[in-house]
């Protein structure tokens, strides 16, 4: 299985560094095949943060395979460890979202954990 790198200012990922406790990525996301934004940008109040017509219309066409997205903690701006499928990101905030639990994300997560443990 090959992972797609999510493009953007925080998208660098080095699979050899390992995803746990300081790896260079922290969450698996599905990108919309129409506009390229994250699937979560198309739902709830998230569409209000972008001028993208696709996101604002909640018309996501998600890619079946997840991509890797690096996120940073606050305070401290430290790279976050990989979050397991089903984990709530930004808990307690208006931006709380649950990590995808589809079969592709579970398989990708298990592969990354196994890679990190064998490194």
N, CA, C and O atoms as a GROMACS GRO file, in nm:
protein
  476
    1UNK      N    1   0.084  -0.117   0.000
    1UNK     CA    2   0.000   0.000   0.000
    1UNK      C    3   0.089   0.124   0.000
    1UNK      O    4   0.183   0.133   0.079
    2UNK      N    5   0.060   0.216  -0.088
    2UNK     CA    6   0.134   0.341  -0.096
    2UNK      C    7   0.048   0.452  -0.038
    2UNK      O    8  -0.072   0.459  -0.065
    3UNK      N    9   0.109   0.540   0.043
    3UNK     CA   10   0.035   0.650   0.103
    3UNK      C   11   0.060   0.777   0.025
    3UNK      O   12   0.172   0.804  -0.018
    4UNK      N   13  -0.045   0.855   0.008
    4UNK     CA   14  -0.032   0.984  -0.056
    4UNK      C   15   0.003   1.088   0.049
    4UNK      O   16  -0.047   1.084   0.161
    5UNK      N   17   0.089   1.179   0.012
    5UNK     CA   18   0.125   1.288   0.102
    5UNK      C   19   0.027   1.401   0.078
    5UNK      O   20   0.003   1.441  -0.036
    6UNK      N   21  -0.030   1.454   0.185
    6UNK     CA   22  -0.121   1.566   0.175
    6UNK      C   23  -0.038   1.690   0.152
    6UNK      O   24   0.051   1.722   0.230
    7UNK      N   25  -0.068   1.762   0.044
    7UNK     CA   26   0.007   1.882   0.010
    7UNK      C   27  -0.036   1.998   0.098
    7UNK      O   28  -0.152   2.008   0.137
    8UNK      N   29   0.057   2.085   0.128
    8UNK     CA   30   0.027   2.203   0.208
    8UNK      C   31   0.147   2.244   0.289
    8UNK      O   32   0.251   2.180   0.283
    9UNK      N   33   0.133   2.350   0.366
    9UNK     CA   34   0.248   2.402   0.439
    9UNK      C   35   0.298   2.310   0.549
    9UNK      O   36   0.412   2.323   0.593
   10UNK      N   37   0.214   2.215   0.594
   10UNK     CA   38   0.255   2.126   0.703
   10UNK      C   39   0.254   1.981   0.656
   10UNK      O   40   0.213   1.893   0.731
   11UNK      N   41   0.296   1.955   0.533
   11UNK     CA   42   0.274   1.823   0.476
   11UNK      C   43   0.397   1.733   0.469
   11UNK      O   44   0.386   1.622   0.418
   12UNK      N   45   0.512   1.775   0.517
   12UNK     CA   46   0.629   1.690   0.502
   12UNK      C   47   0.612   1.563   0.586
   12UNK      O   48   0.567   1.568   0.700
   13UNK      N   49   0.648   1.452   0.528
   13UNK     CA   50   0.635   1.324   0.596
   13UNK      C   51   0.749   1.235   0.554
   13UNK      O   52   0.780   1.221   0.436
   14UNK      N   53   0.811   1.175   0.652
   14UNK     CA   54   0.920   1.083   0.628
   14UNK      C   55   0.882   0.952   0.696
   14UNK      O   56   0.895   0.940   0.818
   15UNK      N   57   0.835   0.855   0.619
   15UNK     CA   58   0.785   0.730   0.676
   15UNK      C   59   0.891   0.658   0.759
   15UNK      O   60   0.856   0.582   0.849
   16UNK      N   61   1.018   0.680   0.731
   16UNK     CA   62   1.123   0.612   0.806
   16UNK      C   63   1.138   0.667   0.948
   16UNK      O   64   1.198   0.601   1.033
   17UNK      N   65   1.084   0.787   0.974
   17UNK     CA   66   1.098   0.843   1.109
   17UNK      C   67   0.999   0.780   1.206
   17UNK      O   68   1.015   0.796   1.327
   18UNK      N   69   0.900   0.710   1.156
   18UNK     CA   70   0.803   0.644   1.243
   18UNK      C   71   0.692   0.736   1.288
   18UNK      O   72   0.716   0.853   1.316
   19UNK      N   73   0.569   0.685   1.295
   19UNK     CA   74   0.454   0.767   1.325
   19UNK      C   75   0.423   0.785   1.473
   19UNK      O   76   0.336   0.866   1.507
   20UNK      N   77   0.489   0.714   1.562
   20UNK     CA   78   0.453   0.723   1.703
   20UNK      C   79   0.550   0.809   1.780
   20UNK      O   80   0.671   0.804   1.758
   21UNK      N   81   0.497   0.889   1.871
   21UNK     CA   82   0.579   0.968   1.962
   21UNK      C   83   0.686   1.051   1.895
   21UNK      O   84   0.803   1.042   1.934
   22UNK      N   85   0.651   1.129   1.796
   22UNK     CA   86   0.750   1.217   1.735
   22UNK      C   87   0.772   1.188   1.588
   22UNK      O   88   0.865   1.243   1.529
   23UNK      N   89   0.690   1.104   1.528
   23UNK     CA   90   0.698   1.085   1.385
   23UNK      C   91   0.661   1.215   1.315
   23UNK      O   92   0.621   1.311   1.380
   24UNK      N   93   0.675   1.220   1.184
   24UNK     CA   94   0.654   1.344   1.112
   24UNK      C   95   0.513   1.356   1.055
   24UNK      O   96   0.493   1.432   0.960
   25UNK      N   97   0.418   1.286   1.109
   25UNK     CA   98   0.278   1.302   1.069
   25UNK      C   99   0.191   1.261   1.185
   25UNK      O  100   0.238   1.197   1.279
   26UNK      N  101   0.064   1.298   1.180
   26UNK     CA  102  -0.017   1.267   1.296
   26UNK      C  103  -0.159   1.221   1.266
   26UNK      O  104  -0.226   1.172   1.357
   27UNK      N  105  -0.207   1.234   1.146
   27UNK     CA  106  -0.345   1.196   1.122
   27UNK      C  107  -0.364   1.151   0.977
   27UNK      O  108  -0.300   1.203   0.885
   28UNK      N  109  -0.450   1.054   0.959
   28UNK     CA  110  -0.487   1.007   0.826
   28UNK      C  111  -0.613   1.081   0.784
   28UNK      O  112  -0.708   1.090   0.861
   29UNK      N  113  -0.614   1.134   0.662
   29UNK     CA  114  -0.731   1.208   0.612
   29UNK      C  115  -0.764   1.163   0.471
   29UNK      O  116  -0.677   1.118   0.396
   30UNK      N  117  -0.890   1.176   0.435
   30UNK     CA  118  -0.933   1.153   0.297
   30UNK      C  119  -0.947   1.289   0.230
   30UNK      O  120  -1.005   1.382   0.287
   31UNK      N  121  -0.894   1.300   0.110
   31UNK     CA  122  -0.907   1.423   0.034
   31UNK      C  123  -1.020   1.412  -0.066
   31UNK      O  124  -1.048   1.303  -0.117
   32UNK      N  125  -1.085   1.522  -0.094
   32UNK     CA  126  -1.192   1.527  -0.193
   32UNK      C  127  -1.127   1.520  -0.332
   32UNK      O  128  -1.034   1.594  -0.360
   33UNK      N  129  -1.177   1.432  -0.417
   33UNK     CA  130  -1.122   1.419  -0.551
   33UNK      C  131  -1.161   1.536  -0.640
   33UNK      O  132  -1.099   1.558  -0.744
   34UNK      N  133  -1.262   1.611  -0.601
   34UNK     CA  134  -1.305   1.726  -0.681
   34UNK      C  135  -1.222   1.850  -0.654
   34UNK      O  136  -1.177   1.917  -0.747
   35UNK      N  137  -1.201   1.882  -0.526
   35UNK     CA  138  -1.132   2.008  -0.492
   35UNK      C  139  -0.998   1.989  -0.423
   35UNK      O  140  -0.920   2.083  -0.416
   36UNK      N  141  -0.970   1.868  -0.372
   36UNK     CA  142  -0.843   1.842  -0.306
   36UNK      C  143  -0.837   1.876  -0.158
   36UNK      O  144  -0.734   1.855  -0.094
   37UNK      N  145  -0.946   1.929  -0.103
   37UNK     CA  146  -0.948   1.961   0.040
   37UNK      C  147  -0.985   1.838   0.121
   37UNK      O  148  -1.034   1.739   0.067
   38UNK      N  149  -0.961   1.845   0.252
   38UNK     CA  150  -0.994   1.734   0.340
   38UNK      C  151  -1.145   1.710   0.343
   38UNK      O  152  -1.224   1.803   0.331
   39UNK      N  153  -1.182   1.583   0.358
   39UNK     CA  154  -1.323   1.546   0.364
   39UNK      C  155  -1.396   1.622   0.475
   39UNK      O  156  -1.510   1.664   0.455
   40UNK      N  157  -1.331   1.641   0.589
   40UNK     CA  158  -1.397   1.709   0.702
   40UNK      C  159  -1.427   1.855   0.672
   40UNK      O  160  -1.514   1.913   0.737
   41UNK      N  161  -1.359   1.915   0.576
   41UNK     CA  162  -1.387   2.055   0.542
   41UNK      C  163  -1.524   2.070   0.477
   41UNK      O  164  -1.576   2.181   0.468
   42UNK      N  165  -1.581   1.961   0.433
   42UNK     CA  166  -1.709   1.965   0.362
   42UNK      C  167  -1.830   1.951   0.454
   42UNK      O  168  -1.943   1.955   0.406
   43UNK      N  169  -1.809   1.935   0.582
   43UNK     CA  170  -1.922   1.907   0.670
   43UNK      C  171  -1.931   2.007   0.784
   43UNK      O  172  -1.834   2.075   0.818
   44UNK      N  173  -2.048   2.014   0.842
   44UNK     CA  174  -2.071   2.102   0.956
   44UNK      C  175  -2.042   2.246   0.924
   44UNK      O  176  -2.069   2.293   0.814
   45UNK      N  177  -1.986   2.317   1.021
   45UNK     CA  178  -1.955   2.458   1.003
   45UNK      C  179  -1.822   2.483   0.936
   45UNK      O  180  -1.782   2.598   0.920
   46UNK      N  181  -1.751   2.378   0.897
   46UNK     CA  182  -1.618   2.395   0.840
   46UNK      C  183  -1.619   2.465   0.704
   46UNK      O  184  -1.522   2.531   0.669
   47UNK      N  185  -1.726   2.452   0.628
   47UNK     CA  186  -1.734   2.516   0.497
   47UNK      C  187  -1.725   2.667   0.504
   47UNK      O  188  -1.687   2.732   0.406
   48UNK      N  189  -1.759   2.724   0.618
   48UNK     CA  190  -1.753   2.868   0.634
   48UNK      C  191  -1.612   2.924   0.640
   48UNK      O  192  -1.593   3.045   0.634
   49UNK      N  193  -1.512   2.836   0.652
   49UNK     CA  194  -1.374   2.880   0.662
   49UNK      C  195  -1.303   2.884   0.527
   49UNK      O  196  -1.184   2.916   0.521
   50UNK      N  197  -1.372   2.854   0.421
   50UNK     CA  198  -1.310   2.850   0.289
   50UNK      C  199  -1.404   2.909   0.185
   50UNK      O  200  -1.526   2.910   0.202
   51UNK      N  201  -1.346   2.958   0.077
   51UNK     CA  202  -1.428   3.008  -0.033
   51UNK      C  203  -1.455   2.899  -0.137
   51UNK      O  204  -1.518   2.925  -0.239
   52UNK      N  205  -1.407   2.778  -0.111
   52UNK     CA  206  -1.424   2.667  -0.204
   52UNK      C  207  -1.573   2.631  -0.218
   52UNK      O  208  -1.638   2.598  -0.119
   53UNK      N  209  -1.623   2.637  -0.338
   53UNK     CA  210  -1.765   2.607  -0.363
   53UNK      C  211  -1.800   2.463  -0.329
   53UNK      O  212  -1.908   2.435  -0.278
   54UNK      N  213  -1.708   2.373  -0.356
   54UNK     CA  214  -1.730   2.231  -0.328
   54UNK      C  215  -1.746   2.210  -0.177
   54UNK      O  216  -1.840   2.143  -0.133
   55UNK      N  217  -1.656   2.266  -0.099
   55UNK     CA  218  -1.661   2.251   0.047
   55UNK      C  219  -1.787   2.316   0.105
   55UNK      O  220  -1.854   2.257   0.190
   56UNK      N  221  -1.819   2.435   0.058
   56UNK     CA  222  -1.934   2.508   0.111
   56UNK      C  223  -2.066   2.439   0.076
   56UNK      O  224  -2.164   2.452   0.149
   57UNK      N  225  -2.068   2.364  -0.033
   57UNK     CA  226  -2.189   2.294  -0.076
   57UNK      C  227  -2.201   2.155  -0.014
   57UNK      O  228  -2.301   2.087  -0.036
   58UNK      N  229  -2.101   2.112   0.064
   58UNK     CA  230  -2.100   1.979   0.126
   58UNK      C  231  -2.114   1.870   0.020
   58UNK      O  232  -2.194   1.778   0.036
   59UNK      N  233  -2.035   1.882  -0.088
   59UNK     CA  234  -2.040   1.786  -0.199
   59UNK      C  235  -1.908   1.711  -0.214
   59UNK      O  236  -1.850   1.709  -0.322
   60UNK      N  237  -1.861   1.652  -0.108
   60UNK     CA  238  -1.732   1.582  -0.110
   60UNK      C  239  -1.738   1.452  -0.189
   60UNK      O  240  -1.834   1.375  -0.179
   61UNK      N  241  -1.634   1.429  -0.268
   61UNK     CA  242  -1.612   1.302  -0.338
   61UNK      C  243  -1.481   1.247  -0.283
   61UNK      O  244  -1.375   1.264  -0.344
   62UNK      N  245  -1.486   1.179  -0.166
   62UNK     CA  246  -1.362   1.141  -0.098
   62UNK      C  247  -1.283   1.033  -0.171
   62UNK      O  248  -1.340   0.938  -0.225
   63UNK      N  249  -1.152   1.050  -0.171
   63UNK     CA  250  -1.063   0.946  -0.224
   63UNK      C  251  -1.073   0.825  -0.132
   63UNK      O  252  -1.084   0.841  -0.011
   64UNK      N  253  -1.070   0.703  -0.187
   64UNK     CA  254  -1.085   0.584  -0.104
   64UNK      C  255  -0.966   0.560  -0.010
   64UNK      O  256  -0.985   0.506   0.099
   65UNK      N  257  -0.846   0.598  -0.051
   65UNK     CA  258  -0.728   0.578   0.032
   65UNK      C  259  -0.696   0.705   0.109
   65UNK      O  260  -0.707   0.815   0.054
   66UNK      N  261  -0.655   0.693   0.236
   66UNK     CA  262  -0.622   0.812   0.313
   66UNK      C  263  -0.485   0.870   0.276
   66UNK      O  264  -0.398   0.800   0.224
   67UNK      N  265  -0.470   0.996   0.304
   67UNK     CA  266  -0.341   1.064   0.291
   67UNK      C  267  -0.289   1.093   0.431
   67UNK      O  268  -0.362   1.079   0.529
   68UNK      N  269  -0.166   1.134   0.440
   68UNK     CA  270  -0.103   1.162   0.569
   68UNK      C  271  -0.093   1.312   0.590
   68UNK      O  272  -0.048   1.385   0.501
   69UNK      N  273  -0.135   1.360   0.707
   69UNK     CA  274  -0.130   1.502   0.738
   69UNK      C  275  -0.057   1.524   0.870
   69UNK      O  276  -0.093   1.465   0.972
   70UNK      N  277   0.043   1.608   0.867
   70UNK     CA  278   0.118   1.643   0.987
   70UNK      C  279   0.042   1.752   1.062
   70UNK      O  280  -0.006   1.848   1.000
   71UNK      N  281   0.030   1.739   1.193
   71UNK     CA  282  -0.031   1.844   1.275
   71UNK      C  283   0.062   1.876   1.391
   71UNK      O  284   0.147   1.796   1.429
   72UNK      N  285   0.045   1.994   1.447
   72UNK     CA  286   0.129   2.042   1.556
   72UNK      C  287   0.045   2.064   1.680
   72UNK      O  288  -0.071   2.103   1.672
   73UNK      N  289   0.105   2.039   1.796
   73UNK     CA  290   0.036   2.060   1.923
   73UNK      C  291   0.044   2.206   1.964
   73UNK      O  292   0.130   2.281   1.918
   74UNK      N  293  -0.047   2.245   2.050
   74UNK     CA  294  -0.043   2.379   2.108
   74UNK      C  295  -0.074   2.368   2.255
   74UNK      O  296  -0.171   2.300   2.290
   75UNK      N  297   0.000   2.429   2.344
   75UNK     CA  298   0.118   2.511   2.314
   75UNK      C  299   0.240   2.425   2.286
   75UNK      O  300   0.239   2.305   2.310
   76UNK      N  301   0.342   2.486   2.235
   76UNK     CA  302   0.468   2.419   2.212
   76UNK      C  303   0.499   2.390   2.067
   76UNK      O  304   0.616   2.377   2.031
   77UNK      N  305   0.398   2.378   1.983
   77UNK     CA  306   0.416   2.353   1.841
   77UNK      C  307   0.504   2.231   1.814
   77UNK      O  308   0.592   2.234   1.728
   78UNK      N  309   0.479   2.124   1.889
   78UNK     CA  310   0.552   1.999   1.870
   78UNK      C  311   0.475   1.911   1.771
   78UNK      O  312   0.352   1.914   1.767
   79UNK      N  313   0.548   1.836   1.690
   79UNK     CA  314   0.482   1.741   1.600
   79UNK      C  315   0.407   1.639   1.684
   79UNK      O  316   0.461   1.585   1.780
   80UNK      N  317   0.283   1.612   1.647
   80UNK     CA  318   0.200   1.519   1.724
   80UNK      C  319   0.220   1.376   1.676
   80UNK      O  320   0.252   1.354   1.560
   81UNK      N  321   0.200   1.279   1.766
   81UNK     CA  322   0.208   1.138   1.725
   81UNK      C  323   0.085   1.100   1.642
   81UNK      O  324  -0.015   1.173   1.641
   82UNK      N  325   0.093   0.988   1.574
   82UNK     CA  326  -0.018   0.939   1.494
   82UNK      C  327  -0.139   0.910   1.581
   82UNK      O  328  -0.127   0.842   1.683
   83UNK      N  329  -0.254   0.960   1.542
   83UNK     CA  330  -0.378   0.935   1.614
   83UNK      C  331  -0.446   0.812   1.556
   83UNK      O  332  -0.450   0.794   1.435
   84UNK      N  333  -0.498   0.729   1.643
   84UNK     CA  334  -0.567   0.607   1.600
   84UNK      C  335  -0.702   0.641   1.539
   84UNK      O  336  -0.763   0.742   1.575
   85UNK      N  337  -0.750   0.558   1.446
   85UNK     CA  338  -0.884   0.577   1.393
   85UNK      C  339  -0.986   0.582   1.507
   85UNK      O  340  -0.979   0.502   1.601
   86UNK      N  341  -1.079   0.676   1.498
   86UNK     CA  342  -1.181   0.692   1.601
   86UNK      C  343  -1.144   0.790   1.710
   86UNK      O  344  -1.229   0.826   1.791
   87UNK      N  345  -1.018   0.834   1.714
   87UNK     CA  346  -0.975   0.931   1.814
   87UNK      C  347  -1.035   1.068   1.782
   87UNK      O  348  -1.043   1.107   1.666
   88UNK      N  349  -1.076   1.141   1.885
   88UNK     CA  350  -1.129   1.276   1.865
   88UNK      C  351  -1.013   1.374   1.867
   88UNK      O  352  -0.937   1.381   1.964
   89UNK      N  353  -0.999   1.451   1.758
   89UNK     CA  354  -0.899   1.557   1.749
   89UNK      C  355  -0.959   1.686   1.802
   89UNK      O  356  -1.078   1.710   1.784
   90UNK      N  357  -0.880   1.767   1.866
   90UNK     CA  358  -0.924   1.897   1.919
   90UNK      C  359  -1.043   1.883   2.012
   90UNK      O  360  -1.136   1.963   2.007
   91UNK      N  361  -1.038   1.782   2.096
   91UNK     CA  362  -1.147   1.757   2.190
   91UNK      C  363  -1.174   1.879   2.276
   91UNK      O  364  -1.082   1.947   2.321
   92UNK      N  365  -1.302   1.907   2.299
   92UNK     CA  366  -1.341   2.019   2.383
   92UNK      C  367  -1.342   2.153   2.312
   92UNK      O  368  -1.369   2.255   2.375
   93UNK      N  369  -1.313   2.154   2.184
   93UNK     CA  370  -1.314   2.280   2.109
   93UNK      C  371  -1.424   2.276   2.003
   93UNK      O  372  -1.481   2.170   1.976
   94UNK      N  373  -1.451   2.391   1.945
   94UNK     CA  374  -1.552   2.395   1.838
   94UNK      C  375  -1.501   2.329   1.710
   94UNK      O  376  -1.577   2.312   1.615
   95UNK      N  377  -1.374   2.291   1.707
   95UNK     CA  378  -1.316   2.226   1.591
   95UNK      C  379  -1.292   2.077   1.613
   95UNK      O  380  -1.212   2.016   1.542
   96UNK      N  381  -1.359   2.018   1.711
   96UNK     CA  382  -1.342   1.876   1.739
   96UNK      C  383  -1.390   1.793   1.621
   96UNK      O  384  -1.499   1.816   1.568
   97UNK      N  385  -1.310   1.696   1.580
   97UNK     CA  386  -1.348   1.603   1.474
   97UNK      C  387  -1.298   1.464   1.513
   97UNK      O  388  -1.198   1.450   1.584
   98UNK      N  389  -1.367   1.363   1.466
   98UNK     CA  390  -1.326   1.226   1.493
   98UNK      C  391  -1.247   1.174   1.374
   98UNK      O  392  -1.287   1.190   1.259
   99UNK      N  393  -1.132   1.111   1.403
   99UNK     CA  394  -1.051   1.051   1.298
   99UNK      C  395  -1.131   0.940   1.231
   99UNK      O  396  -1.204   0.865   1.297
  100UNK      N  397  -1.117   0.929   1.102
  100UNK     CA  398  -1.192   0.832   1.022
  100UNK      C  399  -1.166   0.689   1.071
  100UNK      O  400  -1.054   0.653   1.108
  101UNK      N  401  -1.271   0.608   1.069
  101UNK     CA  402  -1.260   0.468   1.112
  101UNK      C  403  -1.290   0.370   0.998
  101UNK      O  404  -1.322   0.254   1.023
  102UNK      N  405  -1.279   0.417   0.873
  102UNK     CA  406  -1.304   0.327   0.761
  102UNK      C  407  -1.196   0.219   0.755
  102UNK      O  408  -1.090   0.232   0.818
  103UNK      N  409  -1.222   0.114   0.681
  103UNK     CA  410  -1.128   0.002   0.672
  103UNK      C  411  -0.992   0.046   0.619
  103UNK      O  412  -0.889  -0.002   0.667
  104UNK      N  413  -0.989   0.136   0.520
  104UNK     CA  414  -0.862   0.182   0.464
  104UNK      C  415  -0.778   0.256   0.568
  104UNK      O  416  -0.656   0.241   0.571
  105UNK      N  417  -0.842   0.336   0.653
  105UNK     CA  418  -0.768   0.409   0.757
  105UNK      C  419  -0.717   0.314   0.865
  105UNK      O  420  -0.607   0.332   0.916
  106UNK      N  421  -0.796   0.213   0.899
  106UNK     CA  422  -0.753   0.115   0.999
  106UNK      C  423  -0.632   0.038   0.947
  106UNK      O  424  -0.535   0.018   1.021
  107UNK      N  425  -0.636  -0.006   0.822
  107UNK     CA  426  -0.524  -0.080   0.762
  107UNK      C  427  -0.400   0.009   0.756
  107UNK      O  428  -0.290  -0.035   0.790
  108UNK      N  429  -0.416   0.134   0.713
  108UNK     CA  430  -0.303   0.227   0.705
  108UNK      C  431  -0.244   0.252   0.843
  108UNK      O  432  -0.121   0.253   0.859
  109UNK      N  433  -0.328   0.273   0.943
  109UNK     CA  434  -0.281   0.296   1.080
  109UNK      C  435  -0.202   0.176   1.130
  109UNK      O  436  -0.093   0.191   1.184
  110UNK      N  437  -0.256   0.056   1.112
  110UNK     CA  438  -0.188  -0.065   1.159
  110UNK      C  439  -0.053  -0.083   1.091
  110UNK      O  440   0.044  -0.123   1.154
  111UNK      N  441  -0.046  -0.052   0.962
  111UNK     CA  442   0.080  -0.064   0.889
  111UNK      C  443   0.183   0.036   0.943
  111UNK      O  444   0.299   0.000   0.964
  112UNK      N  445   0.141   0.159   0.966
  112UNK     CA  446   0.233   0.261   1.017
  112UNK      C  447   0.282   0.228   1.158
  112UNK      O  448   0.399   0.249   1.190
  113UNK      N  449   0.192   0.177   1.242
  113UNK     CA  450   0.232   0.138   1.378
  113UNK      C  451   0.333   0.023   1.371
  113UNK      O  452   0.434   0.025   1.442
  114UNK      N  453   0.306  -0.074   1.287
  114UNK     CA  454   0.397  -0.188   1.272
  114UNK      C  455   0.533  -0.142   1.221
  114UNK      O  456   0.637  -0.188   1.269
  115UNK      N  457   0.534  -0.050   1.124
  115UNK     CA  458   0.659   0.004   1.071
  115UNK      C  459   0.738   0.075   1.180
  115UNK      O  460   0.860   0.060   1.190
  116UNK      N  461   0.668   0.153   1.263
  116UNK     CA  462   0.734   0.228   1.370
  116UNK      C  463   0.792   0.134   1.476
  116UNK      O  464   0.901   0.158   1.528
  117UNK      N  465   0.719   0.029   1.508
  117UNK     CA  466   0.764  -0.063   1.612
  117UNK      C  467   0.883  -0.147   1.566
  117UNK      O  468   0.964  -0.189   1.649
  118UNK      N  469   0.893  -0.172   1.437
  118UNK     CA  470   1.004  -0.254   1.387
  118UNK      C  471   1.127  -0.169   1.354
  118UNK      O  472   1.233  -0.223   1.324
  119UNK      N  473   1.113  -0.038   1.361
  119UNK     CA  474   1.226   0.052   1.328
  119UNK      C  475   1.324   0.062   1.443
  119UNK      O  476   1.425   0.132   1.432
   0.00000   0.00000   0.00000
